[in-house]
Each structure stands twice: as C-alpha cells, then as structure tokens.
Amino acid sequence: MTLPAAPSDARGAPPAPAAGQDPPGPPHAPAAAGGEPAEPGAGPAPENRTVRAAVRRMFQLTAGHRRGLALAAVLTLAASALGLVQPLVAKEFVDSGGRGEVRWLLLPALAALFVTEAVTGAGGRFLLERTGEGVVRGLRHSLVARLLRLRMKTYDEHRAGDLVSRVTTDTCLLREVVAQALVDLVVGVLAAAGAVALMWWIDPLLLLLVTLTVAAAAAVVTSLLSGIRAAAERTQGALGELAADLERALRALPMVRVHRAEEREARRIGERVDTAYGAGVRTAKLASVMSPAVELAVQGSFLLVLVIGGMRVAADADSLGDLVAFLLYASYLVMPLSSVFRAAGLLQKGMGAFQRIDAALALPVEDDRPPRPRRTGPAHGGTGTGTEDRAPGGTEHRAGSAAEGCAPGGATPALDLRDVHFGYHPGRPVLRGLSLTVPPRGRVALVGRSGAGKSTVFALIARFRDPDSGTLLFDGRPAGELGRRECRKRLAVVGQVPHLVHGTLLENITYAVPDAPPEEIDRVVGLANLREVADRLPGGLHSTLGDHGGRLSAGEQQRVAIARALLTRPRLLLLDEPTAHLDPVNEAELSAALDGVARECALLVIAHRLATVRTADRVLLLENGVIAANGRHEDLLTRSASYRRLALAGRAEPSAGPAAP
Ligand SMILES: Nc1ncnc2c1ncn2[C@@H]1O[C@H](COP(=O)(O)OP(=O)(O)OP(=O)(O)O)[C@@H](O)[C@H]1O
C-alpha cells in the first residue's frame, strides 16, 4: 500500500473552512448546506423532475445574486414593455393613414422606442448572464473546497478523473444553462405574458386560436423533457468516466506502453466516447422534434390569425390596424415562446449536470470539529482531569493524562497508540489491539511482512483514517482533543510515493512552509543532498519539475520529499523506507543526516532494509495486527522467531538477499 498525500503537503493549502461547515459560495445541495455530511456515496435525495422543480432548484442557486437578478428582471420587464408598445404605435400609424391623417411623428417615436428597448434589454441580459457566471463561480469554489477535504476513504470510492470532471465539464454545462436558460425564461415568460394580455385586449377569439396551437406544441415539448434530461445525465456521466479512464491511462503510461496496451486503452476510452456520442445524439433527436413542434405551432397560429382575422376585418369586426397589431404580437410571442421551450430543454440538461455536482457536494468531508467539552463528575471518575477520545466506532476510551503517557525514560512520548483496532472493511481487521510508543527523540523502526499493516499504522497516525476503537495520543494529548489539523501540524510524512507537484524544485521543497527563510532552505537542501541536483538543473532551484516530479530520478524525488518534510521541523517524522531508492553513498549520507534529525525529533520509520533496522534505537515487529516483538535488532534476532524468519527471508538481514522493495 502507498500512503496518500503526506499531511505536510496539505499545510500549504489555503485555509479550509472549519470542518462540517460549507465553504463560501451559494447554498447548494441540502446535504451539504446542512453542514452534516451525508453518508459516503450518498447523492441528493430523489427529487421532483419537473421543470418547476428544476426552476426552483436553479433559483435556490441564485441566493446572494438576488439583487442583481431583481434589477435584471426590472430592466427586462421594461424592455418587454417597450417592445409591446411598438405594435400599438404601429397600429395607430396604420389606422391614422386609413383615416387619411398620417401621423408622421409616430415614426421617430417608434425608432426611439426600439433603441431604448435594445439598450434596456442588453443591460438586463448582461446582468442575468453575470448572475449565471456568479452562480457557477460559487459552485466551483464549493466543489474545489469540498473535493480537497473529503474523507480519505471517500477517495477510494470515487475516481479522481470523474470528480475533476464535475468541477470542469459539469459546471461548464451548468453555466450555459443558468446564464442562458434563466435569461430565456425570465425574458420569455415576461414578454409572452405581455403579448398575451395585449392580444386578449385586441381580440380574445384570435387569442384563443393561438393558445390552442401553442398548447399543442407545449404538450409535445413537455413529453420530451424527461427524455432530454435522462440523455443529458448519461452524457455527463460518460464524460466523467471518459476523464477518469484517460487519467488512468496517462498516469500509468510507461506501463501501458511496455505492455503494448495503447489500443486496448484507446478502445476502452473510445467506448466512453461512443456512450457520450449516443446520449448526445439522443438529446439532439429529442431537441430536433421539439423545434418543428414549436415552429409548426407558430406558423399554424399565424395562418389561423391571418385567415380568421382577415375574415373578421372583412366583416368589420376588427380594424386593419387591429389585425396588424395582433399579427405583430403573435410574432412577438414566437420568439419568447420558443425561448421558453428551449430554456425548458436546457434546464433539464443542466439538471443532469447539477445532479452530479450536487452529489459531489454531498460527499462527506473530514470531520475536524473540536470535541464538545464534557462534564466530568463522579460518574466519570470524579477527578475532572481526564479527557475522552471517542472512536468513530463508538467505543469510548479513557485517554491518559500526560503523566500516564510517559515513556519509560519519563519524557512524554511523541506518539502513543493504545489498544488500536482498525479494519478497512467490517469484519476484516488489520490492526487488532495494537499499542506502541514512540519517544520524543530517537529512531523507532516498524517492520513486518508485506500487508501486515505498517502503512495502515501511518495512515492512522496521520489521521487519514480513524481507528474503530482505541486511542492515539500526540505528546500525551488525545488525538480527538487535538483535532486533525493540530495532529498533522506536529508531524511530517515521507511515504513510498514522494508526491511531487507540478512546479519548481524550490516550490516542492517549500510546499509546507512557503515563506521559509533561505538559510532554512539551505539547511534541508544540504541534509537531503540536493545541492548537486539543483546545480545540475538549468534553472537551479527554480527549475520546473514535470508533473509528479517527472524530470527527477526516483531517488532524487525521494530526497526532495525528505527535504520538504525536514523543512517543517516536525516533532514526529514518519518515513516509509526513506533510503529505498538511494545509492549506497546517498544512503549513508542521508542516514547520517537522519541521525542528526533523530536527536531533535521522534522518527518512526517503516523499515525493509538492514541498514535501517540496525541504526534504529528500537525495532517493533508488527504481526497479526499487534506489536509481536519489541527491542533492538540484535536482541530480536535472538529473541523472536518471527523476526528471525522475517530477517532470514530477506527483509532485514543482509545475508538473506536483496532489500525488499
Ligand atoms: N485503502 C484500502 N482499502 C482496503 N484495504 C486496504 C487499503 N489499504 C490497505 N489495505 C489492506 O490492509 C492490509 C494492510 O495493508 P498495508 O498497506 O498497511 O500493509 P503494509 O504492511 O504497509 O504492506 P507493504 O509492506 O507491502 O507496504 C492489507 O491486507 C491491504 O490489502
């Protein structure tokens, strides 16, 4: 197993909101907004899939932008009103001509109305579009903040590429929807309502005819909406899988190449492309049925108005001006109505994307709330000095005071694990009552067979995972009392994977302490033997390393990770076989440097190599989920049959063969 990102990596990140609280941004999924995260894998509650529900959801998203939205609505309303007055002016102009007294002044008035309508409409549209951008910006902030703070086990359950696509692809679609659909809906509904009112005023009979044809189109559109939404959900899902599969292949590219699996990977990714294509085509099919339905309704209503209206003008029931005005209103109805129908389709598409965003926002984050002060009294022993660490499994353990946590030498141990039980899956324990102590100075080596649970112990110490029961004490203080960030502040981890990030060598070294003084940087560069590496690179410390530090050798990457960890001057340094990728010269030099470090802080080292266990002050043998033996290397060789077997199997004895990977 490899450890996830070292906690020292996380320290350079911008301050995250307190656990259990939502990051800044608009309100979103109820599960997220409620503060208490939903259970892993939980998505949003099943919801109403109607257009009304979609509009309500989109409207909830606009919280914080409502003032701009109101102003936009006023401007849009004004623009619609100005548009609706124009046919009345045109009618008056035509009727005045019919009466033989042409009112020419109405023409410049008409032009002025048109220009004002255009300017007001543009202002309203801009404000609405800005609201769309603002909503999506808030969602992206929320998503990024949440995705960086999920519980570690949640990352095991989701694919990184898919999560990334929710921040990129899904929000892109949502931006289009919020900006476009919201604009179209507001403008369309207001303009259509105004046109309908005036058409009612001019001729209710003609309006009834128009309403019947539009209603027929609306029925067709409504029947297509759920299909559009389902297809859009499939498209977004396939795009997420596509991103995840591509990431999988690119990350393991040397392995893919060497196994000549490019075609197989391309086929696999191609299947996602095809699924997205199929779903996209289905959406297009449904949308293409929608457009003619709307056009037919519009053209049909025009024809009906022309025929019936013409007959009514001939019968003197309406004036020619009435018919012109009605036809203009009918044409004004066309655009807003098709906008409304298009917006309804877009909204359904957007809801597909929003479902995925919503589900990501509901993923559970790491809980780092400081524990509520507990009343202590006779029922709790009556001393009032103890603190309790409630394990997630629900078992309470009395955590010792600093005095109770004393190392044999009398000093408070840097780390104390007591009766820790843990399993990744229920009923499959990895640790079964493990207890160990790491004194504040010196080296402790943790050894055990592959799969014994050494990295799991590190994951618990780094607070990536919570024990099912048992207690962790840092400097004598229970982990539950300190909170995750406080625990992590005390330690640094160098895992099997060095976790270099895209950026310069200097940025990687100073990741945890970006404002480290030059002499401190110089100290760790020297300790980790990186001077020669920096001198060789064209830009020295300012040279850019590729993704995952790809421009450095594995040993160099490991030394960068060690320098980064040392820069934090941790109280507890966790190292997973720090010399695994080093040549003998570098190994000896680093080992000497670590001797110096061990005089200042506690070192807990997962050891596979003889050199590492030999230099340890104490070796702990992890077996069957507990520390089965504990002592110096030489003692254990004579005292513990299991340790001897392990050493002879080549994991800790030079004569037994090559070092373990
Ligand atoms: N994320 C995980 N989900 C489920 N099981 C896991 C996970 N990580 C590790 N395990 C299991 O937990 C057990 C202990 O794994 P761990 O990586 O801690 O062993 P290890 O002693 O560090 O092994 P190695 O020396 O090979 O690195 C193994 O059986 C492993 O399969």
The ligand as a MOL file (V3000), in Angstrom:
LIG
                    3D

  0  0  0     0  0            999 V3000
M  V30 BEGIN CTAB
M  V30 COUNTS 31 33 0 0 0
M  V30 BEGIN ATOM
M  V30 1 N -7.4190 1.5600 1.0560 0
M  V30 2 C -7.5400 0.2690 1.4210 0
M  V30 3 N -8.7430 -0.3200 1.3570 0
M  V30 4 C -8.8900 -1.6060 1.7200 0
M  V30 5 N -7.8920 -2.3870 2.1710 0
M  V30 6 C -6.6610 -1.8600 2.2540 0
M  V30 7 C -6.4260 -0.4950 1.8830 0
M  V30 8 N -5.1110 -0.2480 2.0830 0
M  V30 9 C -4.5620 -1.3770 2.5450 0
M  V30 10 N -5.4810 -2.3400 2.6480 0
M  V30 11 C -5.2700 -3.7060 3.1780 0
M  V30 12 O -4.8080 -3.5880 4.5240 0
M  V30 13 C -3.7980 -4.5320 4.7920 0
M  V30 14 C -2.5480 -3.7970 5.3200 0
M  V30 15 O -2.0400 -3.0190 4.2610 0
M  V30 16 P -0.7850 -2.0570 4.4700 0
M  V30 17 O -0.5840 -1.3220 3.2170 0
M  V30 18 O -0.9510 -1.2860 5.6960 0
M  V30 19 O 0.3860 -3.1140 4.6750 0
M  V30 20 P 1.9530 -2.8470 4.7200 0
M  V30 21 O 2.4450 -3.5640 5.8980 0
M  V30 22 O 2.2500 -1.3870 4.6570 0
M  V30 23 O 2.4010 -3.5320 3.3800 0
M  V30 24 P 3.7090 -3.2190 2.4560 0
M  V30 25 O 4.9290 -3.5400 3.2590 0
M  V30 26 O 3.5270 -4.1700 1.3370 0
M  V30 27 O 3.6230 -1.7970 2.0490 0
M  V30 28 C -3.5500 -5.2870 3.5130 0
M  V30 29 O -4.2600 -6.5070 3.5870 0
M  V30 30 C -4.1520 -4.4130 2.4410 0
M  V30 31 O -4.6600 -5.1840 1.3860 0
M  V30 END ATOM
M  V30 BEGIN BOND
M  V30 1 1 1 2
M  V30 2 1 2 3
M  V30 3 2 2 7
M  V30 4 2 3 4
M  V30 5 1 4 5
M  V30 6 2 5 6
M  V30 7 1 6 7
M  V30 8 1 6 10
M  V30 9 1 7 8
M  V30 10 2 8 9
M  V30 11 1 9 10
M  V30 12 1 10 11
M  V30 13 1 11 12
M  V30 14 1 11 30
M  V30 15 1 12 13
M  V30 16 1 13 14
M  V30 17 1 13 28
M  V30 18 1 14 15
M  V30 19 1 15 16
M  V30 20 2 16 17
M  V30 21 1 16 18
M  V30 22 1 16 19
M  V30 23 1 19 20
M  V30 24 2 20 21
M  V30 25 1 20 22
M  V30 26 1 20 23
M  V30 27 1 23 24
M  V30 28 2 24 25
M  V30 29 1 24 26
M  V30 30 1 24 27
M  V30 31 1 28 29
M  V30 32 1 28 30
M  V30 33 1 30 31
M  V30 END BOND
M  V30 END CTAB
M  END
